[in-house]
Amino acid sequence: MAHTVSFSARNRLTGRISRITDGAVNADIVVDIGDAKSIAAAMTSVSLAELDLQPGQEVALFFKASDVVLLLD
């Protein structure tokens, strides 16, 4: 039986993990999305270990617009 995944986040970007900083509780993951742009994401260190994320790995980022914080240079 095929498993279908459903979620409410409609915004999707793809990229390659460029940096992972793993702390005692949380991890910060930076994803290069091209055109000299990157996105930083935070997750628990447990989730990082369970997903076995590594620098250089291709990933998809899904997010809700209400959870985005914009910073200006």
ABEGO torsion letter per residue (X at the ends): XBBBBBBABABBBBBBBABBBBBAABBBBBBBAEGGBBBBBBBBAAAAAAAGBBBGBBBBBBBBAAABBBBBX
